[in-house]
Every structure is written in structure tokens, then in C-alpha cells.
Amino acid sequence: MSLIKVGVIGIGNMGRSHARQLAEGKVLGATLWAVCDSFQEQLDLVKNYSNSDVQTFLDEDEFLETSGVDAVLISTPHYDHPKIAMKAFAKGLHVLVEKPAGVFTKDVAEMNRVAKESGNVFSIMYNQRTNPIYQKLRDLIQSGELGEIKRTNWIITDWYRSQSYYDSSEWRATWEGEGGGVLLNQAPHQVDLWQWTTGLMPKKVHAFCHNGKYHDIEVEDDLTAYVEYENGATGVFITSTGESPGTNRFEIVGDRGKMVVENHKLTFYRLTQSEREFNATYQGGFGQPECWPIEIPIKGVRTDHVGIMQNWIDAITKGTPLLAPGEDGIKGLEISNAIYLSAWLNEPVTLPLDADLYYEKLQEKINQSTYKKSNISNKTLDVSGTH
């Protein structure tokens, strides 16, 4: 079987990494065929680790029209993901897009529609889904071991960033350059895992985002979101780039106990009896169900970006089910958009999200942004997937 010819568009930090892994043959069944970036110096870097046959393009339309690729990996700035993906689908190409799927759900929904109509394989770089801990967590929850979920709680504050990080490029931490702060740049993986592992999407969100709380930036570097689910469960999501040392602790409480992911371990505090059953039948006053702390054995290793690329190529060549279907990108983005909108309106918002209202409010933020693409000549494409 011939190799799938992959083109990478956007040769920033993550784009270079993806191109290198393809060039080094780490993705079986695929070959790096072409790269595209609007800056020649970015393209020149690819020559250091790829053969001379790899084509380079400065123009994305020429790249899509003449490169001869079978599939495209998009690693450009966030705002461009849906636009380029739709162009690629129109050319009959398979697509793998970096996270986030986009900045606002209106154009991501359109991207998903075009992807479905094209019939091509569409995946998103949710590489954390390759982590066997989260796969096991999802399996246990989906199989009913935890019972009905009562509460979710994720504190993910180990994203510490110094002011020099934000000062390194003018697009960083701006509404027009990135479309958000820690929630959209650092934490999309956790927002995705939050809903992917539990199978729950919030029905209501009340959030508090603090812009420039710890840094001289215009977007949020600290937030707390409270959510309510259809079954009556509640959840809290806390993230920040201004705490050191930070915490990464994910708790899910159910009728049959509690699961905790922390320090690369999954612990199941398993009740021997349903809490609701115990509550209804126990006559001893003080007391609680018997609990067995169990450290769940985890098999396998996380394969990260290479794993998602390999799964995408296998889906193209073998029909293998996708671990991270591209259409899933809208789920985490809708949660993120709802968090932002709630903070901007200073009130709870319900899901499905009012996508038009979010877009309107985002444009207001963009119009006030200190970064203007049209006035900056030295913008680089290192924005996507750089965390």
C-alpha cells in the first residue's frame, strides 16, 4: 500500500514537531510530502530534518492546489483552523487539525458540516486521549462502575507562565491574536477530557474569568467555572497560569464512590454499597458506606501526538475508528465559549450556547485588542499548540 502523503500547514513550534515526526518515519503508512508557512525562515528550518524532496509553500492556496498531498495537518493560529480545514475538504483531502478546533462555535459548526459532507477522515489533535489513565477512567465511568455521577472537580493550575513567556510574541494573550488566554491556549485538553471521560455536557455554566490577574495581558490567566448537568450533578473547573507550585487533580464523585486522577495515578474509592441505598436503609445515625481505596492498574503508554497521527492515518488506510474525531472539537469549545460568555455577561448561561451572542461579544473584545494583525509585520505562526 502506498504511503499517505501528508502536508503540514503552519510551521510553528508544534508544526515543526509534527513535521519532524513524519519526516523521521514515526507515523507508519505516512510520509511528509509538503509544508506551508507564510514565513520563509520557518520553512528553512524543515530542511534540517527532512529530505530535499519535501515541497515548501508560502501560500496556502497554492499548497492545497498543487502539492499533491492526500492529507493535511493544520497547525496554524487558532482562528484559521476552520477556514483552512474547509478549503482542504473542498480539495478532497483528509484533515487533522490542532486544538482548539477554532475560537468560536459558529465557524466550527460549519467546518463539521463540510467535513461530514466531504466523507473524508477528520481528526483533532486531542493527544491527551492517548493517555491510558484517562482511557481507563472513561471505561470505568462509562461501564457504570461509579454509578450516577454527582460531582466533577478539576483543578489544573500547573500551567505556570512568566511574564517573559507572554512578552515573547505580540500575538500572545490577546483577543485578536489568540482569542483567549489559559482556557483556550493551555487548558483545551482538560476541557475535552472533562466531558469525554464523564460523557456529560453541562446545561448551565456560571464562570468568573480574571483578565491579567497575574500578568500584564489582556486575556484571562485565572478562572473558576461552576457547571450544572442535566442529571442534577454539578462541577467545578479551575485553571490558572499564575500559581506555583500548581495542582493537577481531577475528581469524579458518583453513587458508588469517587475516582481521583493525580500524580499520574488513578485511585478508585469504591463503596461496597450504593450511597443512595445506604442513605435510605441505614438506621445507625452517624455512619457511612464501607469504602475500599483501590489504586487502579494502568496498562499501556501514552503515545501523544504521534499516537493521534497514527490513528488518523490508520483510519484513512484501514478504517480504524478515530480516537479523537474532529467533530468532537466543538464540544470542548462550546464549554469554553460558555465560560467566557458567562464571565463577560456576569451571569449564568445555558447550553446549547447562543453562538451568535458569543460571536458578537467576542468581536467587541477583538475590537478592543491591543494586537492588530493588520498592523504587525513580524507575526509568526508559533501560536497553535504551543501551550
C-alpha positions, 0 to 999 in steps of 0.5 A: 500500500502506498504511503499517505502523503501528508502536508503540514500547514503552519510551521510553528513550534508544534508544526515543526514537531509534527513535521519532524515526526513524519519526516523521521518515519514515526507515523507508519503508512505516512510520509511528509510530502509538503509544508506551508508557512507564510514565513520563509525562515520557518520553512528553512528550518524543515530542511534540517530534518527532512529530505530535499524532496519535501515541497515548501509553500508560502501560500496556502492556496497554492499548497492545497492546489498543487502539492499533491498531498492526500492529507493535511495537518493544520497547525496554524493560529487558532482562528484559521483552523476552520477556514483552512480545514474547509478549503482542504475538504473542498480539495478532497483531502483528509484533515487533522487539525490542532486544538482548539478546533477554532475560537468560536462555535459558529465557524466550527459548526460549519467546518463539521458540516463540510467535513461530514459532507466531504466523507473524508477522515477528520481528526483533532489533535486531542493527544491527551486521549492517548493517555491510558489513565484517562482511557481507563477512567472513561471505561470505568465511568462509562461501564457504570462502575461509579454509578450516577455521577454527582460531582466533577472537580478539576483543578489544573493550575500547573500551567505556570507562565512568566511574564517573559513567556507572554512578552515573547510574541505580540500575538500572545494573550490577546483577543485578536491574536489568540482569542483567549488566554489559559482556557483556550491556549493551555487548558483545551485538553482538560476541557475535552477530557472533562466531558469525554471521560464523564460523557456529560455536557453541562446545561448551565455554566456560571464562570468568573474569568480574571483578565491579567490577574497575574500578568500584564495581558489582556486575556484571562490567566485565572478562572473558576467555572461552576457547571450544572448537568442535566442529571442534577450533578454539578462541577467545578473547573479551575485553571490558572497560569499564575500559581506555583507550585500548581495542582493537577487533580481531577475528581469524579464523585458518583453513587458508588464512590469517587475516582481521583486522577493525580500524580499520574495515578488513578485511585478508585474509592469504591463503596461496597454499597450504593450511597443512595441505598445506604442513605435510605436503609441505614438506621445507625445515625452517624455512619457511612458506606464501607469504602475500599481505596483501590489504586487502579492498574494502568496498562499501556503508554501514552503515545501523544501526538504521534499516537493521534497521527497514527490513528488518523492515518490508520483510519484513512488506510484501514478504517480504524475508528478515530480516537479523537474525531474532529467533530468532537472539537466543538464540544470542548469549545462550546464549554469554553465559549460558555465560560467566557460568555458567562464571565463577560455577561456576569451571569449564568448561561445555558447550553446549547450556547447562543453562538451568535451572542458569543460571536458578537461579544467576542468581536467587541473584545477583538475590537478592543485588542491591543494586537492588530494583525493588520498592523504587525509585520513580524507575526509568526505562526508559533501560536497553535499548540504551543501551550 
